[in-house]
Amino acid sequence: MPQRCWWARQEPEITYHDTEWGVPVHDDRLLFEMLILEGAQAGLSWTTILRKRENYRRAFDDFDPERVARYTPKKIAKLLANDGIVRNRWARTADVPACTAESDAISKELRRRGFRFVGSTICYAFMQAVGMVDDHTKDCFRSRR
């Protein structure tokens, strides 16, 4: 059995770790999906989000950024009533010390462009998920170090 990062101990984390986490992503739709999912995960377990991933895809029009950008207050209210996804009114969550100057810059630029709930911690988790940084442990078979 291959050695994995410490957090990938059960499904669906094992499959996510082995096939997606840390793999460089260049597809805009998938980048948008991961940014939204990382935001939803803040303060929760990633397992919770992975198990609800298909619900998110349905709720957010398969993460089509142009469609999501046009959501009306009525559509947003519908999302807030959707028990298939994690909902909150984007209140501040506990700070997690996982950010860098790069994630700070991404966060600032996304906010400048009108995104919300894209703090540096969420941006850093996004950077990990889409392969912008390699935070696999050195003994993990997926590590590029």
ZAVODO-203014 format. One record per residue (C-alpha): residue in three letters; x, y, z. Coordinates in nm, 4 decimals. Each point is the difference from the previous one (the first is absolute). Layout:
N
<r><rest>ala</rest><east>X</east><north>Y</north><up>Z</up></r>
...
# end
This chain:
145
<r><rest>met</rest><east>0.0000</east><north>0.0000</north><up>0.0000</up></r>
<r><rest>pro</rest><east>0.1483</east><north>0.3393</north><up>-0.0954</up></r>
<r><rest>gln</rest><east>0.0875</east><north>0.2523</north><up>0.2688</up></r>
<r><rest>arg</rest><east>-0.2392</east><north>0.2969</north><up>-0.0113</up></r>
<r><rest>cys</rest><east>-0.0221</east><north>0.3347</north><up>0.1696</up></r>
<r><rest>trp</rest><east>-0.1248</east><north>-0.0328</north><up>0.3562</up></r>
<r><rest>trp</rest><east>-0.3479</east><north>0.1367</north><up>-0.0708</up></r>
<r><rest>ala</rest><east>-0.0931</east><north>-0.2485</north><up>-0.2752</up></r>
<r><rest>arg</rest><east>-0.1115</east><north>-0.2940</north><up>0.2128</up></r>
<r><rest>gln</rest><east>-0.3513</east><north>-0.0825</north><up>-0.1215</up></r>
<r><rest>glu</rest><east>-0.2258</east><north>0.0446</north><up>-0.2994</up></r>
<r><rest>pro</rest><east>-0.0696</east><north>0.2392</north><up>-0.1583</up></r>
<r><rest>glu</rest><east>0.3282</east><north>0.1645</north><up>0.1125</up></r>
<r><rest>ile</rest><east>0.2137</east><north>-0.2863</north><up>-0.1367</up></r>
<r><rest>thr</rest><east>-0.1398</east><north>0.0265</north><up>-0.3521</up></r>
<r><rest>tyr</rest><east>0.0113</east><north>0.3811</north><up>0.0106</up></r>
<r><rest>his</rest><east>0.3621</east><north>-0.0070</north><up>0.1216</up></r>
<r><rest>asp</rest><east>0.1120</east><north>-0.2602</north><up>-0.2515</up></r>
<r><rest>thr</rest><east>-0.1684</east><north>0.1495</north><up>-0.3046</up></r>
<r><rest>glu</rest><east>-0.0514</east><north>0.3746</north><up>0.0540</up></r>
<r><rest>trp</rest><east>0.1660</east><north>0.1709</north><up>0.2954</up></r>
<r><rest>gly</rest><east>0.3163</east><north>0.1778</north><up>-0.1032</up></r>
<r><rest>val</rest><east>-0.0433</east><north>-0.0727</north><up>-0.3710</up></r>
<r><rest>pro</rest><east>0.0508</east><north>0.3207</north><up>-0.2017</up></r>
<r><rest>val</rest><east>-0.3322</east><north>0.1274</north><up>-0.1348</up></r>
<r><rest>his</rest><east>-0.0366</east><north>0.2249</north><up>-0.3055</up></r>
<r><rest>asp</rest><east>-0.3742</east><north>-0.0369</north><up>-0.0654</up></r>
<r><rest>asp</rest><east>-0.1887</east><north>0.3155</north><up>0.1030</up></r>
<r><rest>arg</rest><east>-0.3158</east><north>-0.1880</north><up>0.0973</up></r>
<r><rest>leu</rest><east>0.1892</east><north>-0.2394</north><up>0.2267</up></r>
<r><rest>leu</rest><east>0.2013</east><north>0.2861</north><up>0.1501</up></r>
<r><rest>phe</rest><east>-0.3273</east><north>0.1777</north><up>0.0781</up></r>
<r><rest>glu</rest><east>-0.1463</east><north>-0.3207</north><up>0.1467</up></r>
<r><rest>met</rest><east>0.2970</east><north>-0.0471</north><up>0.2299</up></r>
<r><rest>leu</rest><east>-0.0090</east><north>0.3625</north><up>0.1143</up></r>
<r><rest>ile</rest><east>-0.3693</east><north>-0.0317</north><up>0.0907</up></r>
<r><rest>leu</rest><east>0.0502</east><north>-0.3364</north><up>0.1739</up></r>
<r><rest>glu</rest><east>0.2970</east><north>0.1282</north><up>0.2001</up></r>
<r><rest>gly</rest><east>-0.2131</east><north>0.2920</north><up>0.1143</up></r>
<r><rest>ala</rest><east>-0.2779</east><north>-0.2367</north><up>0.1034</up></r>
<r><rest>gln</rest><east>0.2496</east><north>-0.2124</north><up>0.1917</up></r>
<r><rest>ala</rest><east>0.1293</east><north>0.2789</north><up>0.2248</up></r>
<r><rest>gly</rest><east>-0.0391</east><north>-0.1239</north><up>0.3561</up></r>
<r><rest>leu</rest><east>-0.1367</east><north>-0.3403</north><up>-0.1050</up></r>
<r><rest>ser</rest><east>0.1498</east><north>-0.3318</north><up>-0.0976</up></r>
<r><rest>trp</rest><east>0.0920</east><north>-0.0447</north><up>-0.3643</up></r>
<r><rest>thr</rest><east>-0.1788</east><north>-0.3361</north><up>0.0139</up></r>
<r><rest>thr</rest><east>-0.3277</east><north>0.1859</north><up>0.0519</up></r>
<r><rest>ile</rest><east>0.0562</east><north>0.2039</north><up>-0.3147</up></r>
<r><rest>leu</rest><east>0.1191</east><north>-0.2939</north><up>-0.2108</up></r>
<r><rest>arg</rest><east>-0.3122</east><north>-0.1947</north><up>0.0927</up></r>
<r><rest>lys</rest><east>-0.2159</east><north>0.2960</north><up>-0.1061</up></r>
<r><rest>arg</rest><east>0.1985</east><north>0.0765</north><up>-0.3157</up></r>
<r><rest>glu</rest><east>-0.2643</east><north>-0.1274</north><up>-0.2441</up></r>
<r><rest>asn</rest><east>-0.2634</east><north>0.2043</north><up>0.1843</up></r>
<r><rest>tyr</rest><east>0.2218</east><north>0.3069</north><up>-0.0461</up></r>
<r><rest>arg</rest><east>0.0394</east><north>-0.0717</north><up>-0.3698</up></r>
<r><rest>arg</rest><east>-0.3777</east><north>-0.0149</north><up>-0.0429</up></r>
<r><rest>ala</rest><east>-0.0643</east><north>0.3038</north><up>0.2212</up></r>
<r><rest>phe</rest><east>0.2636</east><north>0.2157</north><up>-0.1720</up></r>
<r><rest>asp</rest><east>-0.0793</east><north>-0.0916</north><up>-0.3615</up></r>
<r><rest>asp</rest><east>0.3061</east><north>-0.2253</north><up>-0.0295</up></r>
<r><rest>phe</rest><east>0.2101</east><north>0.2961</north><up>0.1133</up></r>
<r><rest>asp</rest><east>-0.0541</east><north>0.2004</north><up>-0.3148</up></r>
<r><rest>pro</rest><east>0.1512</east><north>0.3334</north><up>0.1155</up></r>
<r><rest>glu</rest><east>-0.1983</east><north>0.2089</north><up>-0.2501</up></r>
<r><rest>arg</rest><east>-0.3310</east><north>-0.1448</north><up>0.1219</up></r>
<r><rest>val</rest><east>0.0978</east><north>0.0310</north><up>0.3662</up></r>
<r><rest>ala</rest><east>0.0993</east><north>0.3632</north><up>-0.0521</up></r>
<r><rest>arg</rest><east>-0.3556</east><north>0.0717</north><up>-0.1167</up></r>
<r><rest>tyr</rest><east>-0.1718</east><north>-0.1549</north><up>0.3049</up></r>
<r><rest>thr</rest><east>-0.2863</east><north>0.2107</north><up>0.1234</up></r>
<r><rest>pro</rest><east>-0.0953</east><north>0.0554</north><up>0.3649</up></r>
<r><rest>lys</rest><east>-0.2782</east><north>-0.2557</north><up>-0.0589</up></r>
<r><rest>lys</rest><east>0.2527</east><north>-0.2632</north><up>-0.1176</up></r>
<r><rest>ile</rest><east>0.2278</east><north>0.0769</north><up>0.2959</up></r>
<r><rest>ala</rest><east>-0.2947</east><north>-0.0414</north><up>0.2379</up></r>
<r><rest>lys</rest><east>-0.0689</east><north>-0.3371</north><up>-0.1630</up></r>
<r><rest>leu</rest><east>0.3626</east><north>-0.1022</north><up>0.0580</up></r>
<r><rest>leu</rest><east>-0.0237</east><north>0.1027</north><up>0.3659</up></r>
<r><rest>ala</rest><east>-0.3008</east><north>-0.2316</north><up>0.0345</up></r>
<r><rest>asn</rest><east>0.1765</east><north>-0.2944</north><up>-0.1709</up></r>
<r><rest>asp</rest><east>0.0795</east><north>-0.2605</north><up>0.2648</up></r>
<r><rest>gly</rest><east>0.2168</east><north>-0.1926</north><up>-0.2477</up></r>
<r><rest>ile</rest><east>0.2772</east><north>0.2575</north><up>0.0385</up></r>
<r><rest>val</rest><east>0.1596</east><north>0.1744</north><up>0.2954</up></r>
<r><rest>arg</rest><east>-0.1762</east><north>0.3306</north><up>0.0473</up></r>
<r><rest>asn</rest><east>0.0787</east><north>0.2977</north><up>0.2102</up></r>
<r><rest>arg</rest><east>-0.0250</east><north>0.3705</north><up>-0.0437</up></r>
<r><rest>trp</rest><east>0.3786</east><north>0.0276</north><up>-0.0357</up></r>
<r><rest>ala</rest><east>0.0623</east><north>0.0999</north><up>0.3557</up></r>
<r><rest>arg</rest><east>0.3633</east><north>0.0042</north><up>0.1063</up></r>
<r><rest>thr</rest><east>0.1431</east><north>-0.3436</north><up>0.0792</up></r>
<r><rest>ala</rest><east>0.2897</east><north>-0.0841</north><up>0.2275</up></r>
<r><rest>asp</rest><east>0.3384</east><north>0.0994</north><up>-0.1391</up></r>
<r><rest>val</rest><east>0.2221</east><north>-0.2841</north><up>-0.1138</up></r>
<r><rest>pro</rest><east>0.3719</east><north>0.0796</north><up>-0.0235</up></r>
<r><rest>ala</rest><east>0.0536</east><north>-0.1270</north><up>-0.3544</up></r>
<r><rest>cys</rest><east>0.0762</east><north>0.2931</north><up>-0.2257</up></r>
<r><rest>thr</rest><east>0.2899</east><north>0.1540</north><up>-0.1874</up></r>
<r><rest>ala</rest><east>0.0831</east><north>0.3265</north><up>-0.1715</up></r>
<r><rest>glu</rest><east>-0.1222</east><north>-0.1598</north><up>-0.3237</up></r>
<r><rest>ser</rest><east>-0.3355</east><north>-0.1008</north><up>0.1492</up></r>
<r><rest>asp</rest><east>-0.0310</east><north>0.3502</north><up>0.1455</up></r>
<r><rest>ala</rest><east>0.0533</east><north>0.1455</north><up>-0.3493</up></r>
<r><rest>ile</rest><east>-0.2501</east><north>-0.2368</north><up>-0.1633</up></r>
<r><rest>ser</rest><east>-0.2556</east><north>0.0830</north><up>0.2673</up></r>
<r><rest>lys</rest><east>0.0497</east><north>0.3727</north><up>-0.0485</up></r>
<r><rest>glu</rest><east>-0.0346</east><north>-0.0263</north><up>-0.3769</up></r>
<r><rest>leu</rest><east>-0.3128</east><north>-0.2180</north><up>0.0196</up></r>
<r><rest>arg</rest><east>-0.1600</east><north>0.2459</north><up>0.2416</up></r>
<r><rest>arg</rest><east>0.0902</east><north>0.2849</north><up>-0.2345</up></r>
<r><rest>arg</rest><east>-0.1865</east><north>-0.1882</north><up>-0.2719</up></r>
<r><rest>gly</rest><east>-0.3115</east><north>-0.0363</north><up>0.2158</up></r>
<r><rest>phe</rest><east>0.0447</east><north>-0.3418</north><up>0.1599</up></r>
<r><rest>arg</rest><east>-0.0958</east><north>-0.0416</north><up>0.3644</up></r>
<r><rest>phe</rest><east>0.1068</east><north>-0.2537</north><up>0.2616</up></r>
<r><rest>val</rest><east>0.3357</east><north>-0.0543</north><up>-0.1682</up></r>
<r><rest>gly</rest><east>0.2372</east><north>0.0726</north><up>0.2840</up></r>
<r><rest>ser</rest><east>0.3637</east><north>-0.0974</north><up>-0.0081</up></r>
<r><rest>thr</rest><east>-0.0594</east><north>-0.3309</north><up>0.1797</up></r>
<r><rest>ile</rest><east>-0.2608</east><north>-0.1075</north><up>-0.2524</up></r>
<r><rest>cys</rest><east>0.2274</east><north>0.1114</north><up>-0.2821</up></r>
<r><rest>tyr</rest><east>0.2877</east><north>-0.2021</north><up>0.1448</up></r>
<r><rest>ala</rest><east>-0.2182</east><north>-0.3109</north><up>0.0273</up></r>
<r><rest>phe</rest><east>-0.1044</east><north>0.0656</north><up>-0.3610</up></r>
<r><rest>met</rest><east>0.3684</east><north>0.0274</north><up>-0.1008</up></r>
<r><rest>gln</rest><east>0.0659</east><north>-0.3385</north><up>0.1638</up></r>
<r><rest>ala</rest><east>-0.2993</east><north>-0.1634</north><up>-0.1652</up></r>
<r><rest>val</rest><east>0.0842</east><north>0.1126</north><up>-0.3532</up></r>
<r><rest>gly</rest><east>0.3717</east><north>-0.0761</north><up>0.0143</up></r>
<r><rest>met</rest><east>0.1344</east><north>0.3542</north><up>0.0268</up></r>
<r><rest>val</rest><east>0.1957</east><north>-0.1147</north><up>0.3065</up></r>
<r><rest>asp</rest><east>0.1108</east><north>-0.3493</north><up>0.0954</up></r>
<r><rest>asp</rest><east>-0.0818</east><north>-0.0607</north><up>0.3636</up></r>
<r><rest>his</rest><east>-0.0004</east><north>-0.3771</north><up>-0.0168</up></r>
<r><rest>thr</rest><east>0.2169</east><north>-0.1310</north><up>0.2809</up></r>
<r><rest>lys</rest><east>0.3471</east><north>-0.1075</north><up>-0.1129</up></r>
<r><rest>asp</rest><east>-0.0792</east><north>-0.3671</north><up>0.0621</up></r>
<r><rest>cys</rest><east>-0.3225</east><north>0.0159</north><up>-0.2057</up></r>
<r><rest>phe</rest><east>0.0131</east><north>-0.1731</north><up>-0.3366</up></r>
<r><rest>arg</rest><east>-0.1607</east><north>0.3059</north><up>-0.1632</up></r>
<r><rest>ser</rest><east>0.2686</east><north>0.2431</north><up>0.1202</up></r>
<r><rest>arg</rest><east>0.1971</east><north>0.1737</north><up>-0.2742</up></r>
<r><rest>arg</rest><east>0.2794</east><north>0.0892</north><up>0.2414</up></r>
# end
